[in-house]
Amino acid sequence: MMGFFFDSFDAAKCKTHIKLACNRVNLLRTKKLQVIDRQRREIATLLQNDKTDLARVKCEHVIREQGITDGLDILSAMADLLLARFPLVERAKKNEPCVPDILELVKTIIWAAPRSDIKELEVVAKQLKLKYGDEFSKDAENNNNCCVNERVHFHLSYRTPPYHEIQKCLSGIAKQHGVAWSEDVPDPIEIDGFAPTAPVDTTPPPSSNPNFSQGPPQPSPAV
């Protein structure tokens, strides 16, 4: 217990666990994709048997798991980039402000680690907290000033998929598995005299960091 109060940043430990975290992401991603594929087949069977309500329930889970997988892909790319720019972490003194070149990377990892189910990433986050201090860490954990990568935040935050997103997923599954299924779209629900006429756009927001706007980031120049 006393050792906790004397913990200090360990650069070698941090770098090692970044590499381990990236490997773990690949394993977890493969596992999740296998589960998603199985669940999509189960949903196709439900649609074929006219059990649409149950299919919708299962579809929510598929959407959620696919979102997590997408978020982990981006997170892995960010961890790789942080590893490439790690000299910027090592040069900084304890509690010194984080340089802009790695600010989003560091804060995103701190925010995402407890939501990722990746223990190695939690070790990395702990090391970064030791490096940059409590105030910095709290800003990251609370996503103050929208400091966390927007796409990672979108995919790893819990949300209930809207009706039209579930319908789109079901339609895609039916088409993929050759199931004859037509959407049963209900009339808009009127609330206090107002009925929505268009679905809400739930497309993940573009990242504010150009490194992650299109595909994985490119390696940064040597520091």
N, C-alpha and C positions, 0 to 999 in steps of 0.2 A: 504493500500500500504506500509506504514511504517513498518507494522508487518513483511513483507517479509524479511527485513534486520536483524530482530532479531530472525528469525527462528532458532531453534536448534534441534538436534537429540532427538527424543522422543522414547525410547525403547518400552514402552507399546503400543504406537500407531503403531509402526512398526510391532510388533508381532501380534497384533490384525488384521492388514490389510493383513499380510501374510496368516493367517487362512481364512480371507474373500476372498482373491484372489484365494486360492485353491478351495473353494466352488464355486466361480464364474466360474472357469475353467471347473468344472464338468457340470455346467448348460450350458455353452457356447458349450462345446463339444457335449452334447446331442442334442442341437439345430442344430449344424452344421451337425451331422450325419444324422439327420432327413432330412435336406435339400439335402444332398448328395444322400441319398437313393431315394428321389423323382426325383432328376435330372437324376440319373442312369436309372430309369424307363422311363423317357422322352426320353433319348438317345436311349434306346432299341426300343422304338416306332419309332423313326426317322430312325434307321437302318432297321427296318422291312419295312418301307415305302421308302427305297432306298434314304434317304436324308442324305447321309454320310457327306457331307460338313458341314451341319448345326450341325450334331452330333459331328463332330470334334471340332467345336467352343465351344459347350457346355461342351465337354470333358475337354477342357483346364481349365474351371472353376472348374470342379469336382476335377481335379488333384491338383489345387491350394488350394481348401478348405480342401482336405484330408491332404495335406502337413501342413497346418496351424493347423489342429486338432492333427496331430502327434507331431508337435512342442510344442503345448500347453500341451500335455501329459508329455513330457519331462520337460517342464518348471515347471509344477505343482510338479513333483517329486523333482526337484531342490529346489523349495520353501519349501517343506516339510523338506528336509535335512537341509536347512539353519535354519529353525525353531528349529530343533533338536540341531544344533550347535550354537544357538543364544548367549549363554554365551560368545563365542569368539568375537562376535560383541560388546556386552555390556562392556567387559573388556578393549577394545581398547580405547585409548584417541582420541580426535578429530584430524583428519588429520594424525593419526598414520598409518603406512603401514599395509595393510590388510594381515592377516596371510595366508599362502598357503592353509590351510585346507578349507577355504571358499572363496578363491580368485576367482575361476571360477564361483562359485555360485553367488556371489555379482555382478561381472561384467556382467554376462549373464542376470541377472534380470534388471540391469540398461539399458542394450542395448535393451532387448526385450520388456520392459514395454510399450513404445509408439507404438509398432507394434502389441500389443496383443489385443487391444480393451477392456482391463480390467482396469477400473479406480482404483480399489483397488491395483493393482500391480503398477500403476503409483505412488500411495501414498508411497508404499514400496520403490520404486526407489528413490523418492525424499528424503526420510529419510536416505537412504544409501548414497546418495550424500552429505547430510549434515554431515554425520558421517566421510566420507573419503576424502572430499574435492574436489575442482574443477579439479585439474590435474588428479586425479584418475578417476573422472567421465568422463572427456573428452576422456581418454584412452578407457574406456568401451564403450562410445557412438560411437567412431570411430573404435572399434575393433582393436586397435593397438596391434601389436604382436600376433594377433589371440587369444586374451584373452577370447573371447566368446566361449561357448560350440559349437563345430562344427555342431552338428546335429540340434540344435536350430537355429543356424545361417542359415543353409541350408534351413530348412523348413519355416522360417519366412521371408526370403529374397525374394523379388519379382523376379521371373524368368519366362521365356516363355518355356513351356515344349517342348522338341525336338519332331520331327515327329514320331520317333519310339516309344517314350513313350506314345504318344497319341494313336497310333495304338494298342499298347499292352493293354491300358485301354479299348479301344473300343472292342477289341477281348474278353476281360474278361467280359464286360457287355453283349455282345451278347451270350456268353456261359452261363452266369448266368441266363439269361432270355429266353434261348432256341430259340434265333433268328438265322436263317441260314444266316450268313454273312461271306464273305471272304475278307481278306485284299487286298486292291488295292495298292500295294507298287510301287511308281514311280521309274523310273530309277534315279540313283544318278546324281545330278546336277554337271556338269563339270565347274569349275572356273579356268580360266587361265591354261587350260591344265591339271588340277588336278581333279580327281573324287574320293571322299571318298569311301572306300571299306568296312568300318565297322562303326556301329553307335557309338556315343560318350557315354561313360558310365556316367550316371547321378545318380548312386546309392549314397544315402547320405553317407558322410564320417563317419568312426567310430569315436566315441568321444575319445578325448585324456584323458578324465577322466574315469577311470574304473568303477566308480559308475553308469555311464549311458551307458555303452557299451552293456549291455544285460539287458533289463527290468528296472524296477524302482530300485532306490538305496536301499541298506540295511541300517537299522538304525545304526547310529554311536554309539560308546560307550559313556556312560555318561561322560560329561565334568566336 
